[in-house]
Each structure stands twice: as C-alpha cells, then as structure tokens.
Amino acid sequence: MGANLLGVRSHNTALVLDLLRCAGPDGISRLELAERTGLTPQAVSKITARLREEGFAAEAGRRASTGGKPRTVLRLVPEAGHAVGVHLDRDELRVVLADLDGGVVGERCVPLDLGAGAEAVVGAVVRETECLVGEALGGPGARAAALLGVGGPGGRAAAPHGVGGPGARAAALLGVGVALPGPLDHVHGVLHRVTGFPEWDGFPLRDALARRLGTPVVVDKDTNAAALALAVGGERGSFAYLHLGTGLGAGLVIGGSVHRGARTGAGEFGHQVVQLDGPPCPCGNRGCVEALCLAAIARGDVAEAARVLGVAAANLVGLLDIDLLLLGGRTIAAAPDAFVQGVAGVLAVHAEREGAPMQRVPVRLAPGGARGVAEGAAQLLLAPVFGRAGG
C-alpha cells in the first residue's frame, strides 16, 4: 500500500472499503455500494476499479439481478495489507500481525522488562517485529525487505493470491501500532512519566521505532488501543473498557469514538484516589484504585479487588452515564467471573440507591483475551484506512 495510502484514505474510498469489509466474503455489488454511500455509480466504478488494480478488492462472483445481466459482486482482499500491533506491558512484549480485516495471522510473545532502558526495549520491539513479519509474510530472508518497502509499502511484487492484474501489489505493511501504559502523548508519540517507570519521561518512542523499522509507527495508551478494537469490532454507543493487568486504566468510547482528551490524558482511571490515607501508589499519590486493587490481589483477596474496582467503576458510570462496562487484562482473566459479578454487584447497589434498579449498567468480559491490546494496536493503523480512526 505505502505510496497509495493517500489515495486509499480519501473519504469516499474509505467508505467503499468499509462496506467491502463489512460485507465479508459474500461481497457487495457496485449498485449496492452506490446506494449505501450516496455516490454516483460512475464514482463507485472508478473507486472499485482502482481498488481492484491495487489488489484491495476482487470479484466474489455474480448475483442475480431483477433485470438485465447479473451483477458482479466485489469483496475485500484481507491479505492485500497488514499491520503490526505491539503491546508493551511492564513485563511482557506481545506482537501480532493482522490483515486488513483485523484477522491475526501471526503472533509472538516474550518476557520484557520495561525498566531495562530505551535501547533494550526498542531493540526488542524491532527484533520481534522483524521476526514476525518475516515468518508470516515470506520467511526470515524477507523480513527486512518487507519492512523497508521491497514488496511492502510502495514495493512491486507478485499479486496476492486471488488478485489478478499486472498492477497488483504484494501484501503491504501499513505500519506498526504500539500500545503501552500511559501517560503519553498520542499525537507526537512521546512518552511521559509512565507509571512506575519515570525514566521514560520525554522519550520519542514513535520516532525512534520509525527510524529503526523504516515504516510508519503510531503510539497510544494500551486502554485506548483496546477500546478502539472493541468499537471497530462492533461494540456500539458509549462504553468503558477497564483493563486490570500489571496496572489499571480505562479506555473510553463516547458516542462511538475513542475519547483521548486534549492531551491523551483521558482514562487515567487507576489513579483516582478513593482512600486518602491508603497505601502509596507508584504515581506518587496514596490510596489510588490501582494500588488498592493490586494490593488485594497480592494477598489473594480477589473479592476485595473486585469490590474496589466496582466502587471506582460506579464513580465512572455516575460521571459519564455510559451504556456498558467491559473488563479485560490478565488479572481479570485469572478470575473473570469473580470480577464481573463483583463489579456488577456494586453497580446494582448504586442503581438501587438512585431509585433506578432497572437502569443498571451491564458488565461483561471483553472479547479478545490476552492479545486484545495488541490487536487494538494494529487497529491504530487499520481503522483509518476504513474511515474508522476514532472507532
């Protein structure tokens, strides 16, 4: 894709691509595309012709028409493009490779010490990304070529399977999305004082990785990336994704779009103080929700951790009046029923006190499992192609 991204990201083309993606393997006709987008049939024909030439769309057969000849049906070619999603946790590095449809076609997971320093962490991300791309898109010898553009962004090669035409391009790498604990600056890709790791303050992670990998890089908070994946995956309305793993944070989707705030500061959920004389937190405060939850987990009291999380979640629901709470992260994954029931129980009590027991906010386990954040990181590159940058 590379050099063609400017054309692909145009509004009309994004609309068409999103409809092709939603139609799945059964495809959609040009007439239906025109009806759903409001574009003229001529405009749709030009867009789909270009997408077919570039390898992003292909015929999916023919469909009977109410009059005249059968309609040609088009589908998205998921393997025509890929994005890497990186989840940098405090003690683990997970890297996935996702196709245009968001399907994961490769994954690597290794231990990591986020406090080992920028050189070691950046080196680990580069190494695991190159290995993953090489394994999934052409073998070890192809990994540098794929990342640097030979057969990748802007590079000519054989067409993807099922896509004909001499102008078709090989499966392209759109770039690398990186998700990690905040706070950070999403717009400039610069880290701030990552909770527990103040040495990262001011480090330009996006630019450092882009130089090493030779491909576009986007950096965001882990919770925002996961929330984006959930919105793209079909969750509607306004919801909060609460992530409890090695830390605690929230990803907020308001009115269908990820809410990052003016400085990417929205969702620092774990550092609301709920006990003034509570235990110290690595952020510098005392009695933060994160510190209380993790302390309860450390002593084996999952019920108390769920109760504390529920109290904080009730504050969030009261503040934003959202439709849904989704829970994720490895700590929650270790006892999902206890957390879902515990948080839901606290919310039910609050709803009763407010005299609205039938309006309690539902609580569910978020889909995606251990790689939900990494898949969301890949969506930082994929979603904009379909006009879904905010969800």
N, C-alpha and C positions, 0 to 999 in steps of 0.2 A: 504494500500500500504506500508507505513512505511518501514519495513525491506526489501521490494522488490524494493525500489526506485533505488538502484544502478543498478540492472538488467534492470529496465524499461528505465532508462536514457541512456542506451547504444545507440550508433549511429544507428545501424540497427533497433533496436526495436523502437526507436523514429520515424524513417522513416515509419515503418509499422503502428504505432499508428496514425501518422499524416494522412496517406492515409485512414485509417479506419474512422477517424474523418471527413475528407473532403467528404467521400462517403455518409455520413448521414445514415438514417435508411434503405435505399435500400441496403447498403452494397457493398462489393467488393470481388471478388474471389481470391484465393491464386495465381492463374495463373496471374491475373492482377497485384497483389502485386509484384510478381517476375518481371514482365515486367517493371513496373514503378520504382522499386527500383534498378534493376540490380542485385539483389540477386538470388542465385540458388533456384529452387523450394524446395529443401531439407532444405535450411536455412530458407525460409519463413515458411515451415511447422513446424519447431522447434519453431520459434518465436511465431507463432499463437497458437500452442499447449500450450505453456507456458502462453500466454495471456488469453486463454480460461480457463486454470486451475486456474489462479489467479483472474478470474472474470472480466477482462477488455474487453474481446471480446466474442461474442456469435454468433450462427448461425442466419442468416436473411433469410433463405430459400434456394431454389435451382434455378439455372439459366440454361436454355437450352444450350447445348454445340454443336459445329459444328461437333463433332464426339465423340463417346464414351458416358459415363454416364454424367448426368447433373452435373454441378459444384456447390459445396457448396459455398454459399455467406456468408461472415462474416461482422459483424458490431461492432462498438464501443459500450460499455455499459456505457453511461454517468453517471449513478447513482453509478458506482463502486468506484468513488473517488470524493472528493470535496476539495475546497479551500475557505478560508475566505478572503475577501477583505475589508480592513478598510480604510476609508477616514477620516483623521484627519484634519478638517478645523479649522480655528481660532475660530469659534463659534458653530460648529456642528460636531457630530460624526455619520457617516453613516457606517453600517456594512452589507455586503452581503455574502451569501453563494452560491457558484457557483459549478455546476457539471463539469465533465471532458470536456464537450462540451462548457463550458462557460455559460450555461444557469443558470439564477438566480433562486434559489429555496427557498430563504428566505432573508428577509431584515429587518433591524431595523435602526431607525434614531432618535437621541436625541440631545438636546442642549448640548453644551460643551464650556467651557472657556479654551482655550489653555494656557492661562496665570495662571491657577489655581495651577500650580505646577506639578512636575512629578508624585508624589504619586497619586494625584487625577485623572490625565489624564490616567495613566497606569491602575489604578483601574477601570476607566470607560470602557476602551477598553477590559479588562479582563471580566468584568461583562457582557457587551453587547455581546461579542463573545461567552461566555459560554451559555448565554440565547438563542442566535440564533441557535447555534449548537444543543442544547438540543431540542428546538422546532422543528427543521427541520429534525433531524436525530434520534429521539427516545423519545422525551418527556423530561421534566425537570430532571427526575432522571437519564437520560443517559448522561447529558452534561459533567460531569467530566470524566466519563468513555470514552466518545468519544475523549476528548482532551488528556487524559493521555494514550491512547493506548488500552484500553479494548474495542474491537470492532472498533478500529481506526487503527492507524499505527502499523502494526505488530500484531494486535489482531485478534483472531479467533472468528467467529460468523457465523450466518446463511448467506447463499449466498444472494446477491442482487436479486431482482425479475428478472426472466428471465435468470439467470445464473446458470447452473447446475454444479454438480461435488462436491465431498466431500472436495476438497481443496479450494473451492472458499472462498473469504474473504468478510467481510461486507464492506459497503461503508466506505472508508478510508478518513481521513482528512490529506491532504498533508501538510498543514501548514497554516500560516497566513501571508498575504501580507499587509503592511501598507504604505500608501501614504499620504504625508503631504507637506506643503510648505517648500522650501529649504532656505538657502543652507544646505546640509548634505553630509555625506559620505556613498554612497550606498554600497560599498564593505564591510565596517565594521559595518554598521548600526548605526552610531554615528551622532547625530545632531550637526550642527554648530550654528551660530547666526541666527536662524530663524527670518526672517524679522518681526520686531515688538515684538519679544519675545527673547531677547538676553540671558535670563536666561537658555535657553535650550542648550547653547553652551557646547559641550563636553559630553552631556548625551548619554549613550549607550542604546538607545531605543530598538534595536533588542534584545540584551542580556537580558534586563530587562523583556521584554514581553515573551521571550522564557522560562525564568525561571518560570514565573508565570503560563504560559499556558501549558508547557510541550510538545511543538510541535515546529517545525521549523518556524522561522519568517524571512521575508525579508522586508527591509525598502528602499523606494525610494521616489523621489520627485513626487508630485501629477501629474505634467505635463508629466513626463516620463511614469508613470503608464498608464495614459490616452492614450498617444501616442502608447504604446505597445498594448493596447486593440484595437486601430484602425488598427494597422498593422496586428495583428492576425485576425482581423475581415474582412480583405480583401482590405484595402487601400494599393495601390502599389506605388512603386517609392519613391521619396523624397518629404516629406511634413513637414509642421509645424503645430502643434496644439497650438493655442493661448487660454489660459484659463484666463478669467476675472471674478473673483468672489469677495472674500474679498481681494484678491491681484491679481497680474498679472504675468504670467510666460508663458514659451513656452516649448513644448516637440518636439524634433526634430527627424525625421526619415530620415536618409540619406542612399540611396541605399538599402532600405528595412529593415534597422536595426536601433534601437534606439541609438542615439548618446548622450552619457552621458558626454563625455570629460574625461580627465585624472583624475580629482578629483570630478566627478559628478557635475561640475560647468557649463556645457553647458545648455543653455536655461534660464539663468537669464535675460530674456527678459525685464522684467518690470523695471529694474534698469539701462537702458541706458538713459543717460541724453540728453534731447532734448531741454531744456531751461535752460541756465546757471544760470540765476537769478530767476528761478522758485521757487515754494513753496517747503518747506522742506519735505523730504521723511523719513519714519521710518528707512531706511537703512543708513541714515547719509548724503546722497547727497541732492542736490536741483534739481528740475526740472526733476525728473525721469518720465518716461512714466506712471508708476503705479500711482504716486501721481497726475499727471495731469488728468488721466482718472477718478480716483475715486473722485477727486475734482469736475470735471464736472458732474458726476453722482449725487453727493451730492446736487448740486444746480439745478438738474433737466434738465441739458443740455445734453441729450443723443447724439444729433448730433455732439456736440463738442467732446464728449468722443470717438465717432466712428471715427472722423477725426484724433484725436491724435493717436488712435490705428492704423489707416491706415498709418499714417506717419511712425510710428515705424515698421509696417509690411513691408512697402516699403523698409526700410533700410535692413530688414532681407532678403527679396527677392533679393535685389541687392547684398547682401553679399554671399548668398548661392545658388542662381539661382535654387530654388526649383520648384516643379511641382504644388503644391496645398497648400492653406491655409484653415485650419479648425478651426472654432471658437466654444468655449464652455465656461461653467461656469455660475453660477446663474445670474450674472449681464447681460451677453449677452442673457441668456434665457428669461429675463424680457422684452427684446426688440430685438428679433432676426433679424427681417427684417431691422431695422434701422442700426444695426451693420454690417450685411452682405453687405447691399447696401453702407453704408458709407465707409467701408474698401475697397470694390471693386471699388468705385468711385475714391479714392485716387490712387489705383494701376493703374487704367485706365489712369489717368493723367500722371503718371510716365512713363507708356508704350508709350504714345503719345510723350512725350518729348524725349524718347530714339529712336523714329522712328520705334517702333515695336508694333503698336496697336493691331496686330493680335496675339501677343505672351503674352498678359496679363495673369497673373496667376489667375486661378479661385479661388473664395472664397465661401465656403459653411459652413452651420451649421453642427457641428459634431454630429453624432448619439450618443445615449447613455443617453442623458438627464442628470438629476440630479445625477444619480448613475454611470456616465461614469468613474469617477476616482476610485470609489470603485470597479467596475468591472475590471478596469485595475490593481488594487492592487491584486485581485485574480489571474490575469494572471501572476503576478510575480512568482507564484508557478506552475500554469498550463502550461504556454508556454514551459518551459524547458522539460517537460515530452514528448512533441511532437517535440523537437528539435528546438523550436522557441523562445529561450531565448531573442534574440535581436529583435524579431518581425517576 
